[in-house]
């Protein structure tokens, strides 16, 4: 199909309460929404690198400018008949997976609508329902955390994830384990540690964690491999996995036992599926994470989470978990305790609400 127009919107979405991680505390989530038009249809994608380059070298303002000035003009007027063809057009531009993801995701929504089928089905998913877990950031006190986890356990969530950073680390996890001896849980370090912190992770080894997510630098594989050799708890790589090639290298080095796969972080659904297959070939299971996207971005994550070799409940949340009102309609809701069903209809099943989009927009641009 011939790409006729691309519309960009950078938005700032205030969260209900601060999202606290090893990177710091976030009060607003900045995101870039991409609308791609062809054959009288439109597809929507969303990339959420956040407002500053703390999670990765990219940030929302830079992603917006790069798509506007370089990436979108590369696609306009071209026949793009596959995700691989789209990625090939963008390949001359080095890195910048968050920027490329916005376009890739919009193309997949558009293609699914053109074929009149749900995106999860177009990708080859196993069904329209996925398992999801409950996540908990840094809180003011451990008793507050325990009370909140108790609510998630009673609600039927199959696992929990705990943000983990200096000062909110081993003793916090030990308290959770004592309170919930059978709970499936893991910690997410968001690159907050170094190999010299080995004793911290050795202390975690006795607490029965499902995995330790991204303990070391965002761009590291070698030290993760060394750390993994010292632990029985499997490591999970998140920020370090940005391509199929990096996945193969991580597996060859023995750097992980799991991969957290975020479509926006790796450049879109096209490379995400490639990574998933490479991991399966190397015997490494994956699970799907998110970046606190609106329902547009979350629906792409849901579609990915329906595929084979996804072996752990996803980091995908009901809209009400972080937002008083989602930017998109319909909103994401639990279909059952610990489960989310893909929205019905062709494509991802949702679109931005124009009134909410206008309220939250920072800047917009249209290319045709």
N, C-alpha and C positions, 0 to 999 in steps of 0.2 A: 504494500500500500504506500501511497505517496503522502509524505508528511506535509500538511498544508499550513499549520500554525502551531506555535508553542507559546503558552502563557505562563508567566512566573509570578508567584506571590511569596514574599518573605513575611512570616507572621511571628508574633510573640504571644505565646499562650501562657497565662499565669496559672500556676498550679495551686491546689488547695492549701498545701503546706510545703515547706522547703524539702527538696530532694537532696539528702545529705550522703555524700560518698567520700572516698579518699581524695577526690578532685576538689572538694569543697561543697558549699551549699548552693543549690539552684532554686530561684524563686519564679523564674520565667523560662519556658522552653521555646527556643527559636527554631523554626522549621521553614523549609522551602517547599512549597507545593507547585507541581508542574502539571499543566493541562496540555495535552497533545491532541491535535485534531487531524482527521483524515476520513474521507469518504462519508462525510456527514455525521461522523461519530466523534466522541471525545473519550480520552483515557486520562486518569489521574494517577500521579505518583507523588511520593513525599519523601524528602530526605531531611533528617533531623540531626545535624552535627552539633547543635547547641550554639549558644551565642558567642562563645570564646573557644580558642583552640586548646582546650584542656584534655578532652577525651582523645582527640586526634589532632593532627596538624590543620585540619579544616575547621571552618566555622560558617555559620549561616550567611553572614554578609558576603564572605568570599565565595561561597558556593553559588549564591544568587548572581554575583558579578561574572563568575566564570561561565556559568550556563548562558547567561545573556550575551556575553561578548564573544565566546569561542565555541562552546559545545553545541548550543541550539542552532546557530547558523550552519554548522557542519551537517545538520540533518534536514534542514528545511528544503523542500522540493525534491528530496531523494526518495527513491523506492526502498523501503525498509521492510523486508519480508520475514525477518527472524531476529531474535535477540542477538544471535551471533553477528549478524550483519550490522546491527546497531553498534555493538561493541567494537567491531572492526573499524567503523567510521570514527569512533572516539579514541581508538588505540594510539594515534600519534601524540595525544596529550598525556603526559606522564602523570601517573598517580591520580590523585583527586577522585577516589572512589565514591565519596558522598555526592559529589556533583554529578558524576556519571549515573549514579543510582536513580536520581530523580527522573531522568529521561528514560532509563531502562524500565523502571517500574510503570511509568505512564504508558510506554509502548505495550507492555504486557496486558494492562487493563484494556487498552484500546483493541488489541488483537483478540482478547477473549470476547469482547463485545461484538467485534466483527464476525466472530464465529458463532455468536449466540450461546455461549456456554460459560459457566462459572470458572473463575481463574483457577481454583484448586483442581478442577477437573481437567482443564487444559494442560496443567503441569503434570498430571498423572497421579494425583493424590489418591489416598486409600479410602477417603470418606470425608464428609463435610464437618466433622467434629474433632476437636483436639483437646488434650489435657493441658491444663495450665497450673502453675504454682503460685504461691504467695511470696512476695518480696518485702523485706523490711530494711529500711535505711537506718542510719545512726539516729538513736533516740536520746532523750535527756537522761533516762535512767533504765537500768536493767529490769526492774519490776514492771515498768511501763511496757517494755518490749515483751516480757513474758505474758502479760495480759493480752496484748495484741495477737501474739502467736496462738494463744489459747483460743481466741476467736476464730482464727483461720483453721485450726485443727477441728474445732466443732463444726465449722462450715463445710468440711470435707475436702479441703485442698490436699493434694497428694504429696506435696513437698513444700519446703520453705527455703528461701535464699536470704542470707544475712550479709549486709554490707559490713566490711571488715577493714579497719584502718587503725594506725597506732593510737592507743588510748581506748579503743573500742574493739578489743581483739580476743585473746585466748580466754580470759576470765569470763567475758561475755558469752562466748560459745560454750564454755564449761557449764555456766549457769543454765543455758538453754537445754543442754543435753541432760543435766540432772533433773530438770523439770519435765522433759519430754524424752524419756529413754529410747522410745521406738521411732521417733520422728525422722523421716527422710529429710536431710537438710544439707546445704553446702554453703560455703562462704565465697564472697566476691571481693577481691582485693583491689581491683581497678589499678593495677600496676604500682601499688603503694609501697612495695618492699624491694629489697635487693638480696642477692645470694648470701650476703653476710648475716641476714636475718634467719638463717637456717633454723636456729633453736625455736623460733616462733612456730614454724611449720612442723617441726618434730613434736612440739607440744600438741599440735592439732591432730597428729597421727593416731592418737589413742581415743579420739572423740567420735569415731564412727561416721565421718563425713562422706557424702557421696562423691565429692570432688572439691578441689580448691581452685577457684577461677582466677585466672590472670594475676598471679602473685607478683611477677617481676615486670620489667620494662615493657612498654607497649610494642616495641619493635624487636624484642629479643626472642631467639629460639635456643641459643647455646646454653645460657644459664638456666633456662627452664629445663632443658634436658639434664643438666647436672643436678638440679634440684629434684627432678623426678626420680633419679637414680637413688636418692637418699630417703625417699618416702615410699610408704605403701599406699597412701591415699592418692588416687589419680589426680593429675593436674588437668585443668580445662583451659584451653587457649581461646581468647576472645579477640582483644585488640591486635594480637600478633598475627592473626590469620586474615590476610587481605586478598588472597588469590589462590588459584589451584596450585600454582608453583610453590607458594609458601606452605600450603597444606602438605604437599609431598615432602618438602624438606623437613617439616616438623615431625612427620611420621618416620622418616628415615633416621632422624636424630633421636627418636624416642622422647620427644619433648612434651607429650601429652597423652591422656587417655580419653579425653573428650574434646569436642570443639563446639563453642557457642557461635551459632551462625546468625548474623544479622544482615539482612539483605542490603540495607543502606550502607553499612560499613564496608562491604566487599564490592560495591559497584552495581548492585541490582540483583534481580532474580536470575539473570543469565549466568553470571559468575557464581552465584550462590548454589545453583543446581550443579554446576561443574565441581565446586568444592565438596558438595555432599557426595557426589559419585566418587571423587578421589579419596575421600575419607573412608567410604564404604570399601573401596578396593584395598585400603590399608588396614582394615579392621578397626577403625575408630568411629564410634557412634557420635552423632551430633544432636544438638537441640537448638531451638530457635529463641533468640533474644529480641529485645526491642529497645528503642531509644526514646520512649514516652511520646511516640507519635500520636497524631489524631487518629480517628477511625480509618482514614485513607491509608496511612502507613501501616496501621495494625492489621488491616485486611490483607495486605500483601504478605505480612508475616504469618498470618493464619494459613494462607494458601500454601506457603512453604512448609509449614509444620505438619501438613497432611501427607508429606512424601515419605517413602521408605528411608530407613536408616536414621530416622528421628526417634531417639530412645529415651527421652526425658521430658517431663512437662515444661511447657514453654513459659517465657517471660512476656506474656501478652495479657493485658488487663482490661477489665470493664472500663468504659470511659469515665465512670464516676469515681474510679480509684484515685485519679489525679486532677480531674477537671470538673468544675461545677456544671459546665455545659461543653460538650464536645464541639469542635469546629465543624465536624461533618455529620451528615445524617444518612441513614439511621445510626444511632450510637451502638457501641459494642457492649453487649450484656452477657452475663453467664447464662448458658442454656441449662445447666445443672451444676451442682457443687463441683468446682474444680474443672469445669468443661466450658468451652466456647464453641459455638457453631458458626461456620462461615455464613455471611449474609446471603440471602437468596438473590437470584437474578444473574444475568450475564456480567462478566467482569468481576470486580471486587464487591459490588453490591451497594456501594455508597458513594456520595459526592459531597464536596464542601457545601455547607449552608452559606448562601451568598451574603446574608445579613451578618452572620457571625464572621465570615471572611473579611468583610469590609470593616468590622469593628476591631479586628485584631491585626490587620495588615500593617506592615512597616513600609514596604515598597512593592510595586508591581511593574511588570513590563510585558508587552506582547510583541511577538515577532511573527511575521507572516510573509 
